[in-house]
């Protein structure tokens, strides 16, 4: 394949580059350039406020959600132009972290299953940085088995009344809206009794409780629903078809995570080029070079696997199960590289701070953050099953509860 820009793509790239150069908030460049490992934070500013300002400026310049249709706040750009934009936006793309779930997962689901009124009401606001969305899927008793959820939605007139709990909801504490999947019929098998909604996160009965993480940040949340009323007009897809709707969200989620997740490979190469071990530079050690070579090969594989997804999108296809590969490999690499860096550093690995200590602190943050990346968007085990069954065509796992009505499945505490 030829990955060089066509004349049209080169012109688009030049336009994007000039716009970023003229409009990017360069006062954050140094901080953003150092924050690719671990979680993104700014020393003296709130990432949400800065992200909203950058998202708004992009929308005004017609660069926000540019692959979306124009009538919904996008640019109608091609998948290749979207990739070019991400390349030219560079580290400033980290500023819009609060919008990644909305742009990459919630927006496409609303676009596919929402009413025209809902699309025109919410999508332009999401693209302009006026609304932030979250994804309310995981539950304490279900984990990566989304279909095993217990949150209930009962129809009452033209509304639905929701009771239950979600967990590990990224950004719920600053989100305006959320996608919610709930059980609407417990008398059918678990995959068939689900329905998808979107709701205002400020609705009466919604309680968000932040979860303190090992890296000191609070990005995940528990969300409780007590008699929360959702209009039927905010239902996405048919009643009982929530599982099919969720697949659109999940496939976009895994593609979004896999394509954006920093694995730390460039930073690891630079680190090993400067780290002195007892017998010389780390990069001159054969064992270290072997590790670096292995990660370089995997990194290259991730890049070209993402190109396959881009190629499929350019043909109008929906993101498929092969996107689980990028997310699975990226998550494992993130943890492996951080662990190895900490091993090389020895006692110095506990340091955090500025100047010389910054690198050590980055790998420490990377290690503390990495377990969450092997859970978000589906655990490693779930992704391996998807790849085995839906990509490689291997026999499926035995699922004894697949055709059993949900309320007949033996469980504790229901």
N, C-alpha and C positions, 0 to 999 in steps of 0.2 A: 504494500500500500504506500501511496505517496502522501506524506503528512505536511508537505509544504503548502503555504497559503496560495489559493488562487488569486488572481488580480483583484477580484471583488473582496475576498477575505482580507487581503493585505490592506486594501483601502479602509475596510471596516476597522481593522486593528489600529491603523494610524489615527483614525477618528477617535476611537476609544482611548488610545494612549494620550492624545492631546487633551481630551476632556478630563481624564484622571489627573494629569499633570497640572491642569489649571484649577481643579476644584477639590482635590483630596485634602483632608485635614492633616497637613504634614507635621503639625505639632505632636501627633501621636505616633509618628513613624518609628521612632526609636523603641518605644514600648512595644508596639505591635511586632516589630522585627524580632523581639526577644521572647515572645509569648507563645510560640508555636508548640512548645512542649508543656503539657499540663493544661490548666484552664486559663482563659483569657480574662485579664483584669487590668484596669488602669489605676495608677497610683492616686490621682487626685480627681478623677471623674467617674461618674456612674456609666458603665458600659451600655445600659439601656438608653439613657438620655443621649449619649453620643451616637449610639446606633440609630436612634430615631432621626436625629439631625442628618446623618449621612444618608439614610434611606430616603428621607424627604428630598434632599438635594439630588440624589440619583433619579427620583421620580420626576422632579422638575426638568431634569436633563434628558428624560426618556430612557434611562438606563436601569430602572428598577424592574425586577421580574420580567426582563426584556423578552423572554420566550413566551410569555402569556399573550393572548390576543389583545389588540389595542383597546377594544371596548371594555376590557377588564383591568386596565391600568398597565398593560405591557407594551411591548414594541412590535410583537409579531415576528421576532427574530428566529432564525433557524437554530437548531441545536449546536451547529458548529460555531455560529456567532456567539452563542451563550458561552461556549468554552473559551473562545477568544476573549470575551469580556472578563471572565473570571481570571484568566491569565494576566490581563492588563490591570485589573483592579488590584491584584496581588494581595499584600498584607492588609490593605484597607477592607477587604472582604470580611475580615474577622470582626469588624465593627458591627456588622449586621447579623452576628450570631443570634440575637434574640428573635430574628425574623426567619431563621432557617427552617424551623418546623412549619411555620405558616406558609412560607414560599415553596418548600420542598415536599410537604406532605399534606397539610390541611387544604391549602389552596387548590391543588390538583383534584382532591376529592370533592370539594364543593363545586369545582368546575365540571366534574363528570356527573354528579348526581344532584346538585342543588337546583332549585327553581331559578328561572331567569331573574326574578326579583332579588333573590338572595345573592346571586352572582354579581349583579350590578351594584347591590348595596354594600357588600363586604369586600370583594376582591380589590377594587381600586383603593380602598382605605388600607388594606393590608400592603399593597404594593407601595403606597405613599408613606408608610411608616406610621400611620394613624391608629392601626390596630395590630395587636400582637396575639397570636393564636398558640394554643398548646394542644397536646394529644392525650386524651384520657382513656387509656386502654388497660394497662397492667393493674392487677389487683393482688393483695397479699396472699389469697388462697389459690390463685391461678398461675402467677408468674408468666412464663412465656406461652402458656396454654391459654391464649386469648379467649378461645371458645369456652373455657371453664369458668368464666366470670360469673359473679353473683349479683352485681348491681342490677336492680330491678327498675323497670319503667312500666307503669300501669296507665292505660288509656282512660281518661275521664273527660268526656265531652270532646272538645276540640284541643285538649291539652294532654300532656303526659306528666305523670308525677313520678319523680325519680328518688330512690333511696339506695344508699350503698357507699362504697369506698373505692378510691383508686390510689395507686402508689407509684413512686418513681416518676412523677409527672414533671418533666423539665419545664421550667419557666412559668409554672402555674401561678406563682406569687406576683408576677407582673403581667400576666396575660389578660386580654380583654374578652376573648372568646376561646372555646375549646371544642374539639371533636369528641363526642362521647358515644361509646358503644355500650348498650345495656341489654339485659335479658327481658324480652317482652312476652315470651311464651315458654314456661318451664316444662310443658307437657310433650315437647318434641325433642329429638336429639340435639345436643348442645350447639352444633353448628347452625341449626336451622331456626332457633328461637331468638335470634339476636336482631337488633335494629339500631341504626346509626342516626345520631342527632348532632346538631351543633347548638351550643348554649352560651349565654352571656355569663361570664365568670363572676359577675357582680350580682347575680340573681340571689334572692333571699334563699337561705338554706345551704349555700355553698360555703364551705369552710376550708381554707388552705393552711396546712401546717408544714413549714419548711423542715427539711431533714438536714442535719449537720453532717457534712462529709469528712472523710479522713484527711482530705487536703485542705481543710479549713473553710471551704466555701459552702454555700447553701443554694444549689441549683435545682435539686430535686425536692419534691413535695409529696405529702399525703393530701388527698382531697376527699372531703366527706360531703355527702349529699343527704339532706334531710327534707323530705317533701318539697323538692325543687320542681317547679312547674316549667315545662318546656312546651311551647305551642307546636302543634302538629305541622305547621308550616316550616318548622326548623328540622324536620325529618329529612334525612338523605337516603334516597332509595326506598324500596317498598318495605312494608312491615315484614319482619322475619328474614329479610335479605341482608342484614347487617354484616354477615361474614363475607359475602361477595363484595360489598362496599369496602370493607376493611382491607381486602387484598390490594386494592388500589393504593390505599394509604401505606400499607406495609411495604409494597414493592418500591414505592417512591421513597419511603424512609430508608430502606437498605441501600438504594442507589445514592441517596443524598449523604448518608453517613460514610459509605465506602469511598465516595469520590472526594469528600472534604476532610476526612480524618488524617491528621498529620501522624506519620509513623516514626518520625525522628531520624530517618536515614541520613539526610544531609547534615544534621546537627551531630550525629554520631561520627560521621567521617571527619568533620572538623575537630571534634573533641579528641578523637584518637590521633589526629595529626599534631596535636599540641600537648597531649598528656605524656609526662615522663614516668615510665616504670623503672624498676630497679636496674634493668639492663638496656634502657634506651627508650625511644619513642614507642608508644603503644602500636602505632600503625606499622612499625617495622617488625612486630612480633608475628610469626606465621599463624599462630592460633587466632590472634585478633584479625588478621587479614582474611582468614578463612570465614570468620563470622561476618565481616563486612561484605565479602563477596556474596555470601548467601543472601544477605538482606538486600543487596543491590539487585540481584536476580529477581527476588520476590517483588521489589519495588517496580522493576521494569514490567513484570507480569501484571501487576495491578494497573499500571498505566495503560497497557494495551487491552486489558479486559474492560477498562472504562471506555476505551474507544469503541469497543463492540457495542456497548450500551448506547453510546452517542450515535453510532451508525443505525441502530435499531430505531431510535427516536426520530432520526432524520427521515425514516421511511414511514413514520406515523404509527409505529408500534408502541404498545404499552410496556413500561418496564417489567421485565420478567424475572424468573427465579434465579437466573445467572448473576443478578446483582448481589445475591447473597455471598458470592465468592469474595468480592472486594471488601465487604464489611467484615467477613470472617477472618480473612488474612490480615487486614489492617489492624484489627483488634488484638490479634495474637502478636503481631510484630511490635506493636506499641509496648506491650508488657515485656516482651523478650528483650527489646533494646534497652528499655529503662532498667530492667534487672541486671543486664550485663554491664551497663554503664556504672551502676552502683557498685557492682563487684569490682570493677577496675579501680574505682575511686577509693575503695576501702573506707576508712573512718571519715575521710573527707566528704563522703556522700551524704552525711547528715547536715552539711552546711547549707544555709540559705542566706541570701543577702544581696549585696551589690558587687560590682566590679568582678574580681576573680572568682567570687563565690557564686556568681549568677548561674554559671553552667551547672554547677553541682545542684543548686536549687531547682533549676529547670528539670533535671532528670529525676530529682526527688518528687516534684509535682507530677511529672509524667507517670512515675510508678504508682503514686497514690490515686491518680485519676484512671489509670488503665483498666482496673477491674470493671468499672462501670461501662466501658466501651465494649466489653465482652458480654454485656447483658442488654444494653440499649439496642432496640431494633431486633431483638431475638437473641437468645443465648447461643453460644457456639454449637451446642447439641442440636438445637432446633434448626440452625442454618445448615449443619451437616446433613440432617435428614432431608431438608429441602433440596440441597444440591444432589444428594444421592438419588432421591426419588424423581425429582422433576427435571433435573438437568442430565444426569447419567442414566436414568431409566431403570434403576435398580429396584428390587422388590421393596414394597413399603413396610414400615414397622407394623407390628400387630397392635391394633387399637381396639381393645375389648369394649370400650364405651362409645364407639363411633355411632352405632345405631340405637343406643339405649336412650329413652327419654331422659332429659336432664334431671328431673325430680326423682328418678329411679336409680341414679348413680350413687352407690354407697359413699358417704362422706361424713366427716365429723363437723358439727357446729353449724349445719345449714339451717 
